[in-house]
């Protein structure tokens, strides 16, 4: 009987709590909105696997789009207003920001044995197990790039969606654009579902003025990530 | 977030500061969130931590004339549950707020408050007993 009473009271409390409005201080919402409005803009949520992979695509597409600005040879397929960037192992990646994307041969492998290949097969970054690292930044923005090496997954921070940075187009034509990737060990964050070791990657890229078709990532996989690291995006047909 | 912060702080203004700070912190550390399903608990945890931080700062200076009068439960009529919850001791108040108002599980609350789950259950149980008494008295007032 006591349990029934408790259950009943528990339900009553729950019900009353849900039914009560949260009384906020006067002007609270407005002040909060103002504060939110002052935060630097972030275009891409980065929380779940699909979003995480979308960020891989976003980073890569930043590269592709930027390249497209320079060369005009790339385009993404657009369906229902959404650009399907590619298909990773865990699902389709969408990016509603892209509207025009072609996947022509834009590929290459430069330096340190690591490479990103972008062609009809999609986008693939390959990184042998190396100890060389490069740490650069992309203008005022940063990439976030998630990657996987077997069981090992990691990420790159990208606080700003460079594709959305109008100034970047200007930079490409005037001063070029460069990218390198560094992978380094990092502590798992709260709530992580990563398996294996956690690595973080920093990225920077370089496309010279008049760039027409070669891209490169340089990866550093310091330990326990034997074998190739790769990202792969299936082609858009 | 506001309620969670308010359950730990003495004023709406401080709770608002905690929420503002939490929003900023959440924004800065958004890349750390790996599971969207946990976003609610994650944000509340940030809010709670912000509230703790503000409380630590506030505790440096306490003016006697700012210490509120303590009202005993049996001398007060509670117009709503939130008011009754706010009359609970802090540890129970926070647990009740997170459990009933924010809809978090015992496990999530334990994680947020860095407590064993058994402690959270115990606090909730005691809070329920106390609330039952307080609200019963409230009801008694209404029936008079």
Interface residues (C-beta under 8 A of the other chain):
Chain A: X6 X9 X10 X13 X14 X16 X17 X20 X22 X23 X24 X25 X28 X31 X32 X35 X36 X39 X42 X45 X46 X47 X48 X51 X52 X144 X155 X157 X189 X190 X191 X192 X193 X194
Chain B: X2 X3 X12 X13 X16 X19 X20 X23 X24 X27 X30 X31 X32 X33 X34 X35 X36 X38 X39 X42 X80 X81 X82 X96 X100 X101 X128 X131 X132
